[in-house]
Amino acid sequence: MEILINLIVAIPLIVGVVFTLVTAVGLHRFPDPYTRAHAASKSSTVGVLGILLSVFLHFWLVEDHFNPRILLGILFLFITAPVGGHMMARAAYFAGVKPSELTVKDELAEDIRQSETK
């Protein structure tokens, strides 16, 4: 039974570490702040979620201590991190940060032009 519990705890931890590593690689490799914000908000959310879930399962299954605050932390992070990343990228856009030359389409500029003509 102890091996099964360790596997249940280890799997979300490994997934969280892999997604956190993907976040670090994305922040290093992506060319502009918009794609970096995407990497930082989406994959890091899943990474931290996996690590916190592993912590919750460890305390619940090994230490026999149910801690709902960890679940609330997971919920809060899952809701706020992607929204924060989106808002920071939007603020960078309105501050005049230019996207990479690799950017194919600027949909926000089209929407802004359409709203100004109305």
Biopython code that builds the backbone (N, CA, C, O; Angstrom):
import numpy as np
from Bio.PDB.StructureBuilder import StructureBuilder

atoms = [
    (1, "MET", "N", (0.827, -1.202, 0.000)),
    (1, "MET", "CA", (0.000, 0.000, 0.000)),
    (1, "MET", "C", (0.870, 1.264, 0.000)),
    (1, "MET", "O", (0.503, 2.283, -0.586)),
    (2, "GLU", "N", (2.006, 1.181, 0.655)),
    (2, "GLU", "CA", (2.888, 2.346, 0.740)),
    (2, "GLU", "C", (3.445, 2.730, -0.640)),
    (2, "GLU", "O", (3.630, 3.913, -0.928)),
    (3, "ILE", "N", (3.708, 1.741, -1.479)),
    (3, "ILE", "CA", (4.216, 2.016, -2.825)),
    (3, "ILE", "C", (3.150, 2.717, -3.654)),
    (3, "ILE", "O", (3.467, 3.637, -4.408)),
    (4, "LEU", "N", (1.901, 2.305, -3.531)),
    (4, "LEU", "CA", (0.805, 2.936, -4.257)),
    (4, "LEU", "C", (0.625, 4.387, -3.825)),
    (4, "LEU", "O", (0.429, 5.267, -4.663)),
    (5, "ILE", "N", (0.688, 4.633, -2.538)),
    (5, "ILE", "CA", (0.564, 6.006, -2.035)),
    (5, "ILE", "C", (1.710, 6.866, -2.550)),
    (5, "ILE", "O", (1.501, 8.012, -2.946)),
    (6, "ASN", "N", (2.918, 6.315, -2.546)),
    (6, "ASN", "CA", (4.065, 7.076, -3.060)),
    (6, "ASN", "C", (3.904, 7.382, -4.549)),
    (6, "ASN", "O", (4.286, 8.462, -5.000)),
    (7, "LEU", "N", (3.350, 6.457, -5.306)),
    (7, "LEU", "CA", (3.093, 6.712, -6.729)),
    (7, "LEU", "C", (2.030, 7.791, -6.919)),
    (7, "LEU", "O", (2.157, 8.659, -7.783)),
    (8, "ILE", "N", (0.980, 7.725, -6.101)),
    (8, "ILE", "CA", (-0.089, 8.726, -6.193)),
    (8, "ILE", "C", (0.455, 10.121, -5.878)),
    (8, "ILE", "O", (0.019, 11.108, -6.470)),
    (9, "VAL", "N", (1.395, 10.199, -4.957)),
    (9, "VAL", "CA", (2.002, 11.480, -4.604)),
    (9, "VAL", "C", (3.032, 11.903, -5.654)),
    (9, "VAL", "O", (3.144, 13.089, -5.963)),
    (10, "ALA", "N", (3.778, 10.955, -6.200)),
    (10, "ALA", "CA", (4.888, 11.284, -7.101)),
    (10, "ALA", "C", (4.437, 11.697, -8.489)),
    (10, "ALA", "O", (5.076, 12.543, -9.113)),
    (11, "ILE", "N", (3.354, 11.122, -8.987)),
    (11, "ILE", "CA", (2.939, 11.420, -10.358)),
    (11, "ILE", "C", (2.581, 12.890, -10.553)),
    (11, "ILE", "O", (3.081, 13.492, -11.503)),
    (12, "PRO", "N", (1.737, 13.511, -9.706)),
    (12, "PRO", "CA", (1.485, 14.948, -9.901)),
    (12, "PRO", "C", (2.741, 15.801, -9.691)),
    (12, "PRO", "O", (2.891, 16.857, -10.307)),
    (13, "LEU", "N", (3.632, 15.337, -8.825)),
    (13, "LEU", "CA", (4.880, 16.070, -8.604)),
    (13, "LEU", "C", (5.735, 16.064, -9.867)),
    (13, "LEU", "O", (6.277, 17.098, -10.256)),
    (14, "ILE", "N", (5.855, 14.920, -10.496)),
    (14, "ILE", "CA", (6.649, 14.822, -11.726)),
    (14, "ILE", "C", (6.019, 15.650, -12.839)),
    (14, "ILE", "O", (6.722, 16.347, -13.571)),
    (15, "VAL", "N", (4.697, 15.578, -12.968)),
    (15, "VAL", "CA", (4.008, 16.385, -13.979)),
    (15, "VAL", "C", (4.225, 17.873, -13.708)),
    (15, "VAL", "O", (4.478, 18.643, -14.634)),
    (16, "GLY", "N", (4.128, 18.276, -12.448)),
    (16, "GLY", "CA", (4.350, 19.681, -12.099)),
    (16, "GLY", "C", (5.757, 20.146, -12.400)),
    (16, "GLY", "O", (5.950, 21.255, -12.897)),
    (17, "VAL", "N", (6.740, 19.319, -12.107)),
    (17, "VAL", "CA", (8.127, 19.679, -12.382)),
    (17, "VAL", "C", (8.369, 19.782, -13.883)),
    (17, "VAL", "O", (9.075, 20.682, -14.338)),
    (18, "VAL", "N", (7.784, 18.862, -14.658)),
    (18, "VAL", "CA", (7.959, 18.909, -16.117)),
    (18, "VAL", "C", (7.343, 20.186, -16.687)),
    (18, "VAL", "O", (7.962, 20.845, -17.523)),
    (19, "PHE", "N", (6.149, 20.541, -16.255)),
    (19, "PHE", "CA", (5.525, 21.762, -16.751)),
    (19, "PHE", "C", (6.284, 23.009, -16.301)),
    (19, "PHE", "O", (6.357, 23.987, -17.046)),
    (20, "THR", "N", (6.839, 22.990, -15.110)),
    (20, "THR", "CA", (7.654, 24.117, -14.664)),
    (20, "THR", "C", (8.917, 24.227, -15.497)),
    (20, "THR", "O", (9.352, 25.335, -15.810)),
    (21, "LEU", "N", (9.509, 23.110, -15.859)),
    (21, "LEU", "CA", (10.669, 23.118, -16.742)),
    (21, "LEU", "C", (10.302, 23.645, -18.124)),
    (21, "LEU", "O", (11.067, 24.401, -18.721)),
    (22, "VAL", "N", (9.134, 23.252, -18.638)),
    (22, "VAL", "CA", (8.659, 23.773, -19.920)),
    (22, "VAL", "C", (8.468, 25.291, -19.834)),
    (22, "VAL", "O", (8.758, 26.006, -20.792)),
    (23, "THR", "N", (7.989, 25.776, -18.708)),
    (23, "THR", "CA", (7.840, 27.219, -18.507)),
    (23, "THR", "C", (9.185, 27.915, -18.586)),
    (23, "THR", "O", (9.316, 28.945, -19.248)),
    (24, "ALA", "N", (10.181, 27.365, -17.919)),
    (24, "ALA", "CA", (11.510, 27.978, -17.929)),
    (24, "ALA", "C", (12.099, 27.999, -19.334)),
    (24, "ALA", "O", (12.697, 28.995, -19.740)),
    (25, "VAL", "N", (11.937, 26.918, -20.071)),
    (25, "VAL", "CA", (12.441, 26.864, -21.447)),
    (25, "VAL", "C", (11.685, 27.870, -22.316)),
    (25, "VAL", "O", (12.289, 28.555, -23.142)),
    (26, "GLY", "N", (10.375, 27.958, -22.133)),
    (26, "GLY", "CA", (9.577, 28.910, -22.897)),
    (26, "GLY", "C", (9.958, 30.351, -22.620)),
    (26, "GLY", "O", (10.017, 31.167, -23.540)),
    (27, "LEU", "N", (10.215, 30.668, -21.370)),
    (27, "LEU", "CA", (10.624, 32.038, -21.036)),
    (27, "LEU", "C", (11.979, 32.374, -21.639)),
    (27, "LEU", "O", (12.245, 33.529, -21.972)),
    (28, "HIS", "N", (12.816, 31.389, -21.778)),
    (28, "HIS", "CA", (14.143, 31.614, -22.355)),
    (28, "HIS", "C", (14.104, 31.670, -23.881)),
    (28, "HIS", "O", (14.829, 32.462, -24.484)),
    (29, "ARG", "N", (13.277, 30.849, -24.509)),
    (29, "ARG", "CA", (13.327, 30.688, -25.956)),
    (29, "ARG", "C", (12.355, 31.580, -26.736)),
    (29, "ARG", "O", (12.647, 31.939, -27.877)),
    (30, "PHE", "N", (11.233, 31.938, -26.162)),
    (30, "PHE", "CA", (10.236, 32.688, -26.926)),
    (30, "PHE", "C", (10.725, 34.100, -27.212)),
    (30, "PHE", "O", (11.427, 34.693, -26.393)),
    (31, "PRO", "N", (10.354, 34.652, -28.387)),
    (31, "PRO", "CA", (10.977, 35.889, -28.860)),
    (31, "PRO", "C", (10.425, 37.184, -28.277)),
    (31, "PRO", "O", (11.162, 38.167, -28.197)),
    (32, "ASP", "N", (9.177, 37.224, -27.871)),
    (32, "ASP", "CA", (8.606, 38.499, -27.426)),
    (32, "ASP", "C", (7.817, 38.323, -26.129)),
    (32, "ASP", "O", (7.546, 37.197, -25.711)),
    (33, "PRO", "N", (7.453, 39.425, -25.502)),
    (33, "PRO", "CA", (6.754, 39.340, -24.206)),
    (33, "PRO", "C", (5.399, 38.649, -24.283)),
    (33, "PRO", "O", (4.935, 38.095, -23.286)),
    (34, "TYR", "N", (4.764, 38.671, -25.432)),
    (34, "TYR", "CA", (3.431, 38.085, -25.544)),
    (34, "TYR", "C", (3.488, 36.560, -25.488)),
    (34, "TYR", "O", (2.683, 35.931, -24.801)),
    (35, "THR", "N", (4.419, 35.979, -26.194)),
    (35, "THR", "CA", (4.553, 34.526, -26.128)),
    (35, "THR", "C", (5.152, 34.096, -24.790)),
    (35, "THR", "O", (4.839, 33.018, -24.286)),
    (36, "ARG", "N", (5.999, 34.923, -24.223)),
    (36, "ARG", "CA", (6.540, 34.608, -22.893)),
    (36, "ARG", "C", (5.448, 34.649, -21.836)),
    (36, "ARG", "O", (5.427, 33.820, -20.926)),
    (37, "ALA", "N", (4.540, 35.614, -21.955)),
    (37, "ALA", "CA", (3.429, 35.687, -21.003)),
    (37, "ALA", "C", (2.548, 34.450, -21.118)),
    (37, "ALA", "O", (2.022, 33.954, -20.122)),
    (38, "HIS", "N", (2.393, 33.959, -22.337)),
    (38, "HIS", "CA", (1.616, 32.733, -22.529)),
    (38, "HIS", "C", (2.288, 31.553, -21.829)),
    (38, "HIS", "O", (1.630, 30.775, -21.138)),
    (39, "ALA", "N", (3.594, 31.428, -22.012)),
    (39, "ALA", "CA", (4.321, 30.334, -21.359)),
    (39, "ALA", "C", (4.287, 30.478, -19.847)),
    (39, "ALA", "O", (4.109, 29.498, -19.124)),
    (40, "ALA", "N", (4.456, 31.695, -19.381)),
    (40, "ALA", "CA", (4.508, 31.910, -17.935)),
    (40, "ALA", "C", (3.154, 31.696, -17.270)),
    (40, "ALA", "O", (3.094, 31.244, -16.127)),
    (41, "SER", "N", (2.081, 32.010, -17.962)),
    (41, "SER", "CA", (0.779, 31.897, -17.307)),
    (41, "SER", "C", (0.168, 30.509, -17.446)),
    (41, "SER", "O", (-0.381, 29.984, -16.477)),
    (42, "LYS", "N", (0.248, 29.917, -18.598)),
    (42, "LYS", "CA", (-0.440, 28.642, -18.797)),
    (42, "LYS", "C", (0.325, 27.460, -18.217)),
    (42, "LYS", "O", (-0.199, 26.736, -17.369)),
    (43, "SER", "N", (1.540, 27.264, -18.661)),
    (43, "SER", "CA", (2.251, 26.062, -18.222)),
    (43, "SER", "C", (2.720, 26.153, -16.771)),
    (43, "SER", "O", (2.797, 25.137, -16.081)),
    (44, "SER", "N", (3.031, 27.356, -16.308)),
    (44, "SER", "CA", (3.426, 27.451, -14.902)),
    (44, "SER", "C", (2.239, 27.219, -13.976)),
    (44, "SER", "O", (2.408, 26.730, -12.860)),
    (45, "THR", "N", (1.038, 27.568, -14.433)),
    (45, "THR", "CA", (-0.154, 27.285, -13.638)),
    (45, "THR", "C", (-0.326, 25.781, -13.453)),
    (45, "THR", "O", (-0.595, 25.314, -12.346)),
    (46, "VAL", "N", (-0.171, 25.026, -14.532)),
    (46, "VAL", "CA", (-0.298, 23.575, -14.439)),
    (46, "VAL", "C", (0.853, 22.989, -13.613)),
    (46, "VAL", "O", (0.659, 22.029, -12.867)),
    (47, "GLY", "N", (2.047, 23.569, -13.750)),
    (47, "GLY", "CA", (3.186, 23.093, -12.979)),
    (47, "GLY", "C", (2.998, 23.277, -11.486)),
    (47, "GLY", "O", (3.197, 22.341, -10.713)),
    (48, "VAL", "N", (2.620, 24.460, -11.083)),
    (48, "VAL", "CA", (2.409, 24.725, -9.657)),
    (48, "VAL", "C", (1.198, 23.946, -9.149)),
    (48, "VAL", "O", (1.184, 23.491, -8.006)),
    (49, "LEU", "N", (0.182, 23.794, -10.003)),
    (49, "LEU", "CA", (-0.983, 23.004, -9.618)),
    (49, "LEU", "C", (-0.581, 21.559, -9.318)),
    (49, "LEU", "O", (-1.044, 20.984, -8.333)),
    (50, "GLY", "N", (0.268, 20.973, -10.149)),
    (50, "GLY", "CA", (0.720, 19.602, -9.905)),
    (50, "GLY", "C", (1.526, 19.483, -8.627)),
    (50, "GLY", "O", (1.363, 18.522, -7.874)),
    (51, "ILE", "N", (2.389, 20.446, -8.378)),
    (51, "ILE", "CA", (3.208, 20.405, -7.164)),
    (51, "ILE", "C", (2.340, 20.576, -5.913)),
    (51, "ILE", "O", (2.517, 19.854, -4.932)),
    (52, "LEU", "N", (1.408, 21.524, -5.946)),
    (52, "LEU", "CA", (0.522, 21.714, -4.791)),
    (52, "LEU", "C", (-0.398, 20.516, -4.586)),
    (52, "LEU", "O", (-0.689, 20.153, -3.446)),
    (53, "LEU", "N", (-0.853, 19.905, -5.655)),
    (53, "LEU", "CA", (-1.674, 18.708, -5.515)),
    (53, "LEU", "C", (-0.872, 17.580, -4.880)),
    (53, "LEU", "O", (-1.393, 16.827, -4.057)),
    (54, "SER", "N", (0.379, 17.467, -5.257)),
    (54, "SER", "CA", (1.245, 16.456, -4.658)),
    (54, "SER", "C", (1.452, 16.723, -3.167)),
    (54, "SER", "O", (1.444, 15.793, -2.361)),
    (55, "VAL", "N", (1.634, 17.971, -2.807)),
    (55, "VAL", "CA", (1.777, 18.334, -1.384)),
    (55, "VAL", "C", (0.494, 17.990, -0.622)),
    (55, "VAL", "O", (0.541, 17.434, 0.476)),
    (56, "PHE", "N", (-0.651, 18.331, -1.221)),
    (56, "PHE", "CA", (-1.924, 18.024, -0.576)),
    (56, "PHE", "C", (-2.082, 16.516, -0.362)),
    (56, "PHE", "O", (-2.461, 16.070, 0.721)),
    (57, "LEU", "N", (-1.785, 15.735, -1.411)),
    (57, "LEU", "CA", (-1.926, 14.285, -1.300)),
    (57, "LEU", "C", (-0.951, 13.699, -0.286)),
    (57, "LEU", "O", (-1.297, 12.763, 0.435)),
    (58, "HIS", "N", (0.260, 14.237, -0.225)),
    (58, "HIS", "CA", (1.226, 13.745, 0.759)),
    (58, "HIS", "C", (0.712, 13.955, 2.178)),
    (58, "HIS", "O", (0.721, 13.031, 2.992)),
    (59, "PHE", "N", (0.265, 15.173, 2.469)),
    (59, "PHE", "CA", (-0.208, 15.436, 3.827)),
    (59, "PHE", "C", (-1.468, 14.649, 4.147)),
    (59, "PHE", "O", (-1.678, 14.257, 5.294)),
    (60, "TRP", "N", (-2.318, 14.411, 3.134)),
    (60, "TRP", "CA", (-3.559, 13.703, 3.386)),
    (60, "TRP", "C", (-3.322, 12.200, 3.530)),
    (60, "TRP", "O", (-3.849, 11.576, 4.451)),
    (61, "LEU", "N", (-2.537, 11.619, 2.631)),
    (61, "LEU", "CA", (-2.374, 10.174, 2.627)),
    (61, "LEU", "C", (-1.253, 9.674, 3.539)),
    (61, "LEU", "O", (-1.372, 8.598, 4.126)),
    (62, "VAL", "N", (-0.177, 10.433, 3.663)),
    (62, "VAL", "CA", (0.967, 9.976, 4.466)),
    (62, "VAL", "C", (0.878, 10.511, 5.891)),
    (62, "VAL", "O", (1.007, 9.753, 6.853)),
    (63, "GLU", "N", (0.660, 11.800, 6.022)),
    (63, "GLU", "CA", (0.624, 12.427, 7.354)),
    (63, "GLU", "C", (-0.754, 12.382, 8.007)),
    (63, "GLU", "O", (-0.889, 12.726, 9.181)),
    (64, "ASP", "N", (-1.781, 11.963, 7.264)),
    (64, "ASP", "CA", (-3.159, 11.900, 7.740)),
    (64, "ASP", "C", (-3.659, 13.255, 8.242)),
    (64, "ASP", "O", (-4.272, 13.365, 9.304)),
    (65, "HIS", "N", (-3.373, 14.284, 7.435)),
    (65, "HIS", "CA", (-3.803, 15.640, 7.766)),
    (65, "HIS", "C", (-4.461, 16.244, 6.541)),
    (65, "HIS", "O", (-3.785, 16.540, 5.555)),
    (66, "PHE", "N", (-5.774, 16.431, 6.593)),
    (66, "PHE", "CA", (-6.521, 17.020, 5.483)),
    (66, "PHE", "C", (-6.452, 18.536, 5.607)),
    (66, "PHE", "O", (-6.886, 19.100, 6.611)),
    (67, "ASN", "N", (-5.907, 19.196, 4.587)),
    (67, "ASN", "CA", (-5.729, 20.642, 4.628)),
    (67, "ASN", "C", (-6.468, 21.291, 3.460)),
    (67, "ASN", "O", (-5.959, 21.309, 2.340)),
    (68, "PRO", "N", (-7.673, 21.828, 3.713)),
    (68, "PRO", "CA", (-8.429, 22.435, 2.615)),
    (68, "PRO", "C", (-7.818, 23.748, 2.112)),
    (68, "PRO", "O", (-8.166, 24.212, 1.026)),
    (69, "ARG", "N", (-6.919, 24.345, 2.885)),
    (69, "ARG", "CA", (-6.288, 25.589, 2.428)),
    (69, "ARG", "C", (-5.425, 25.361, 1.199)),
    (69, "ARG", "O", (-5.305, 26.248, 0.354)),
    (70, "ILE", "N", (-4.828, 24.192, 1.089)),
    (70, "ILE", "CA", (-4.043, 23.887, -0.112)),
    (70, "ILE", "C", (-4.970, 23.795, -1.316)),
    (70, "ILE", "O", (-4.622, 24.261, -2.400)),
    (71, "LEU", "N", (-6.137, 23.205, -1.139)),
    (71, "LEU", "CA", (-7.109, 23.133, -2.234)),
    (71, "LEU", "C", (-7.594, 24.519, -2.632)),
    (71, "LEU", "O", (-7.781, 24.797, -3.817)),
    (72, "LEU", "N", (-7.796, 25.385, -1.655)),
    (72, "LEU", "CA", (-8.188, 26.759, -1.976)),
    (72, "LEU", "C", (-7.064, 27.505, -2.698)),
    (72, "LEU", "O", (-7.321, 28.312, -3.592)),
    (73, "GLY", "N", (-5.825, 27.231, -2.307)),
    (73, "GLY", "CA", (-4.690, 27.828, -3.006)),
    (73, "GLY", "C", (-4.613, 27.370, -4.449)),
    (73, "GLY", "O", (-4.318, 28.164, -5.342)),
    (74, "ILE", "N", (-4.877, 26.088, -4.682)),
    (74, "ILE", "CA", (-4.898, 25.555, -6.043)),
    (74, "ILE", "C", (-5.993, 26.236, -6.859)),
    (74, "ILE", "O", (-5.755, 26.653, -7.992)),
    (75, "LEU", "N", (-7.179, 26.348, -6.292)),
    (75, "LEU", "CA", (-8.296, 26.988, -6.982)),
    (75, "LEU", "C", (-7.992, 28.452, -7.293)),
    (75, "LEU", "O", (-8.229, 28.910, -8.411)),
    (76, "PHE", "N", (-7.476, 29.178, -6.320)),
    (76, "PHE", "CA", (-7.153, 30.589, -6.512)),
    (76, "PHE", "C", (-6.098, 30.761, -7.603)),
    (76, "PHE", "O", (-6.232, 31.630, -8.465)),
    (77, "LEU", "N", (-5.064, 29.949, -7.571)),
    (77, "LEU", "CA", (-4.006, 30.029, -8.578)),
    (77, "LEU", "C", (-4.532, 29.665, -9.954)),
    (77, "LEU", "O", (-4.185, 30.314, -10.941)),
    (78, "PHE", "N", (-5.367, 28.636, -10.033)),
    (78, "PHE", "CA", (-5.917, 28.192, -11.309)),
    (78, "PHE", "C", (-6.784, 29.265, -11.950)),
    (78, "PHE", "O", (-6.851, 29.356, -13.176)),
    (79, "ILE", "N", (-7.444, 30.072, -11.141)),
    (79, "ILE", "CA", (-8.306, 31.130, -11.666)),
    (79, "ILE", "C", (-7.510, 32.392, -11.988)),
    (79, "ILE", "O", (-7.743, 33.010, -13.027)),
    (80, "THR", "N", (-6.585, 32.785, -11.130)),
    (80, "THR", "CA", (-5.967, 34.104, -11.272)),
    (80, "THR", "C", (-4.723, 34.151, -12.149)),
    (80, "THR", "O", (-4.475, 35.180, -12.778)),
    (81, "ALA", "N", (-3.943, 33.103, -12.220)),
    (81, "ALA", "CA", (-2.678, 33.169, -12.966)),
    (81, "ALA", "C", (-2.881, 33.395, -14.461)),
    (81, "ALA", "O", (-2.202, 34.259, -15.015)),
    (82, "PRO", "N", (-3.764, 32.682, -15.149)),
    (82, "PRO", "CA", (-3.958, 32.972, -16.572)),
    (82, "PRO", "C", (-4.529, 34.366, -16.832)),
    (82, "PRO", "O", (-4.175, 35.014, -17.817)),
    (83, "VAL", "N", (-5.402, 34.815, -15.956)),
    (83, "VAL", "CA", (-5.965, 36.157, -16.121)),
    (83, "VAL", "C", (-4.877, 37.214, -15.930)),
    (83, "VAL", "O", (-4.827, 38.194, -16.673)),
    (84, "GLY", "N", (-4.012, 37.019, -14.946)),
    (84, "GLY", "CA", (-2.905, 37.946, -14.727)),
    (84, "GLY", "C", (-1.942, 37.986, -15.901)),
    (84, "GLY", "O", (-1.486, 39.063, -16.286)),
    (85, "GLY", "N", (-1.624, 36.832, -16.476)),
    (85, "GLY", "CA", (-0.757, 36.785, -17.646)),
    (85, "GLY", "C", (-1.375, 37.502, -18.830)),
    (85, "GLY", "O", (-0.687, 38.215, -19.561)),
    (86, "HIS", "N", (-2.678, 37.313, -19.020)),
    (86, "HIS", "CA", (-3.376, 38.001, -20.111)),
    (86, "HIS", "C", (-3.359, 39.514, -19.908)),
    (86, "HIS", "O", (-3.129, 40.267, -20.855)),
    (87, "MET", "N", (-3.598, 39.951, -18.695)),
    (87, "MET", "CA", (-3.641, 41.389, -18.430)),
    (87, "MET", "C", (-2.262, 42.036, -18.577)),
    (87, "MET", "O", (-2.158, 43.173, -19.037)),
    (88, "MET", "N", (-1.208, 41.322, -18.190)),
    (88, "MET", "CA", (0.147, 41.867, -18.374)),
    (88, "MET", "C", (0.509, 41.960, -19.847)),
    (88, "MET", "O", (1.142, 42.928, -20.267)),
    (89, "ALA", "N", (0.117, 40.966, -20.635)),
    (89, "ALA", "CA", (0.385, 41.036, -22.079)),
    (89, "ALA", "C", (-0.419, 42.152, -22.717)),
    (89, "ALA", "O", (0.082, 42.836, -23.610)),
    (90, "ARG", "N", (-1.630, 42.349, -22.290)),
    (90, "ARG", "CA", (-2.462, 43.436, -22.821)),
    (90, "ARG", "C", (-1.884, 44.798, -22.451)),
    (90, "ARG", "O", (-1.890, 45.722, -23.265)),
    (91, "ALA", "N", (-1.387, 44.919, -21.229)),
    (91, "ALA", "CA", (-0.757, 46.173, -20.811)),
    (91, "ALA", "C", (0.511, 46.439, -21.619)),
    (91, "ALA", "O", (0.790, 47.584, -21.975)),
    (92, "ALA", "N", (1.276, 45.395, -21.907)),
    (92, "ALA", "CA", (2.470, 45.576, -22.745)),
    (92, "ALA", "C", (2.074, 46.027, -24.143)),
    (92, "ALA", "O", (2.760, 46.854, -24.743)),
    (93, "TYR", "N", (0.981, 45.496, -24.664)),
    (93, "TYR", "CA", (0.531, 45.888, -26.001)),
    (93, "TYR", "C", (0.158, 47.366, -26.033)),
    (93, "TYR", "O", (0.566, 48.093, -26.938)),
    (94, "PHE", "N", (-0.609, 47.806, -25.054)),
    (94, "PHE", "CA", (-1.034, 49.201, -25.032)),
    (94, "PHE", "C", (0.098, 50.151, -24.643)),
    (94, "PHE", "O", (0.004, 51.354, -24.884)),
    (95, "ALA", "N", (1.168, 49.620, -24.044)),
    (95, "ALA", "CA", (2.345, 50.443, -23.753)),
    (95, "ALA", "C", (3.234, 50.595, -24.979)),
    (95, "ALA", "O", (4.188, 51.374, -24.955)),
    (96, "GLY", "N", (2.939, 49.866, -26.045)),
    (96, "GLY", "CA", (3.677, 50.020, -27.288)),
    (96, "GLY", "C", (4.778, 49.011, -27.515)),
    (96, "GLY", "O", (5.622, 49.220, -28.387)),
    (97, "VAL", "N", (4.803, 47.922, -26.762)),
    (97, "VAL", "CA", (5.815, 46.886, -26.981)),
    (97, "VAL", "C", (5.482, 46.162, -28.282)),
    (97, "VAL", "O", (4.386, 45.624, -28.441)),
    (98, "LYS", "N", (6.426, 46.153, -29.201)),
    (98, "LYS", "CA", (6.208, 45.552, -30.511)),
    (98, "LYS", "C", (6.338, 44.032, -30.432)),
    (98, "LYS", "O", (7.210, 43.512, -29.736)),
    (99, "PRO", "N", (5.463, 43.322, -31.152)),
    (99, "PRO", "CA", (5.616, 41.869, -31.215)),
    (99, "PRO", "C", (6.798, 41.470, -32.096)),
    (99, "PRO", "O", (7.374, 42.301, -32.798)),
    (100, "SER", "N", (7.137, 40.228, -32.048)),
    (100, "SER", "CA", (8.251, 39.687, -32.829)),
    (100, "SER", "C", (7.963, 39.790, -34.329)),
    (100, "SER", "O", (6.814, 39.936, -34.745)),
    (101, "GLU", "N", (9.028, 39.712, -35.129)),
    (101, "GLU", "CA", (8.857, 39.700, -36.579)),
    (101, "GLU", "C", (8.151, 38.429, -37.035)),
    (101, "GLU", "O", (7.601, 38.382, -38.135)),
    (102, "LEU", "N", (8.165, 37.405, -36.198)),
    (102, "LEU", "CA", (7.534, 36.134, -36.531)),
    (102, "LEU", "C", (6.015, 36.176, -36.359)),
    (102, "LEU", "O", (5.324, 35.236, -36.753)),
    (103, "THR", "N", (5.495, 37.240, -35.783)),
    (103, "THR", "CA", (4.059, 37.358, -35.566)),
    (103, "THR", "C", (3.362, 37.519, -36.909)),
    (103, "THR", "O", (3.718, 38.386, -37.707)),
    (104, "VAL", "N", (2.376, 36.683, -37.146)),
    (104, "VAL", "CA", (1.703, 36.670, -38.441)),
    (104, "VAL", "C", (0.523, 37.635, -38.467)),
    (104, "VAL", "O", (0.314, 38.327, -39.463)),
    (105, "LYS", "N", (-0.243, 37.688, -37.393)),
    (105, "LYS", "CA", (-1.471, 38.466, -37.398)),
    (105, "LYS", "C", (-1.649, 39.177, -36.063)),
    (105, "LYS", "O", (-1.419, 38.598, -35.001)),
    (106, "ASP", "N", (-2.056, 40.425, -36.130)),
    (106, "ASP", "CA", (-2.318, 41.216, -34.930)),
    (106, "ASP", "C", (-3.822, 41.427, -34.823)),
    (106, "ASP", "O", (-4.351, 42.410, -35.342)),
    (107, "GLU", "N", (-4.499, 40.525, -34.165)),
    (107, "GLU", "CA", (-5.955, 40.582, -34.086)),
    (107, "GLU", "C", (-6.447, 41.723, -33.204)),
    (107, "GLU", "O", (-7.523, 42.269, -33.447)),
    (108, "LEU", "N", (-5.682, 42.089, -32.192)),
    (108, "LEU", "CA", (-6.109, 43.165, -31.308)),
    (108, "LEU", "C", (-6.114, 44.501, -32.038)),
    (108, "LEU", "O", (-6.989, 45.331, -31.792)),
    (109, "ALA", "N", (-5.152, 44.724, -32.931)),
    (109, "ALA", "CA", (-5.128, 45.975, -33.701)),
    (109, "ALA", "C", (-6.357, 46.071, -34.596)),
    (109, "ALA", "O", (-6.927, 47.150, -34.757)),
    (110, "GLU", "N", (-6.764, 44.952, -35.174)),
    (110, "GLU", "CA", (-7.973, 44.953, -36.003)),
    (110, "GLU", "C", (-9.206, 45.281, -35.169)),
    (110, "GLU", "O", (-10.065, 46.046, -35.606)),
    (111, "ASP", "N", (-9.296, 44.714, -33.985)),
    (111, "ASP", "CA", (-10.439, 44.994, -33.112)),
    (111, "ASP", "C", (-10.451, 46.445, -32.654)),
    (111, "ASP", "O", (-11.516, 47.055, -32.556)),
    (112, "ILE", "N", (-9.285, 47.000, -32.373)),
    (112, "ILE", "CA", (-9.209, 48.401, -31.947)),
    (112, "ILE", "C", (-9.650, 49.311, -33.088)),
    (112, "ILE", "O", (-10.399, 50.262, -32.865)),
    (113, "ARG", "N", (-9.192, 49.026, -34.316)),
    (113, "ARG", "CA", (-9.606, 49.818, -35.476)),
    (113, "ARG", "C", (-11.113, 49.744, -35.692)),
    (113, "ARG", "O", (-11.747, 50.755, -35.995)),
    (114, "GLN", "N", (-11.681, 48.569, -35.541)),
    (114, "GLN", "CA", (-13.135, 48.419, -35.725)),
    (114, "GLN", "C", (-13.906, 49.178, -34.656)),
    (114, "GLN", "O", (-14.944, 49.769, -34.952)),
    (115, "SER", "N", (-13.422, 49.172, -33.428)),
    (115, "SER", "CA", (-14.137, 49.880, -32.370)),
    (115, "SER", "C", (-14.009, 51.399, -32.511)),
    (115, "SER", "O", (-14.900, 52.136, -32.089)),
    (116, "GLU", "N", (-12.910, 51.869, -33.099)),
    (116, "GLU", "CA", (-12.749, 53.312, -33.302)),
    (116, "GLU", "C", (-13.636, 53.824, -34.424)),
    (116, "GLU", "O", (-14.044, 54.985, -34.392)),
    (117, "THR", "N", (-13.944, 53.003, -35.408)),
    (117, "THR", "CA", (-14.778, 53.447, -36.533)),
    (117, "THR", "C", (-16.260, 53.462, -36.179)),
    (117, "THR", "O", (-17.056, 54.066, -36.898)),
    (118, "LYS", "N", (-16.639, 52.818, -35.100)),
    (118, "LYS", "CA", (-18.062, 52.793, -34.715)),
    (118, "LYS", "C", (-18.477, 54.034, -33.991)),
    (118, "LYS", "O", (-19.638, 54.163, -33.604)),
]
sb = StructureBuilder()
sb.init_structure("model")
sb.init_model(0)
sb.init_chain("A")
sb.init_seg("    ")
for serial, (resi, resn, name, xyz) in enumerate(atoms, 1):
    if name == "N":
        sb.init_residue(resn, " ", resi, " ")
    sb.init_atom(name, np.array(xyz, "f"), 0.0, 1.0, " ", f" {name:<3s}", serial, name[0])
structure = sb.get_structure()
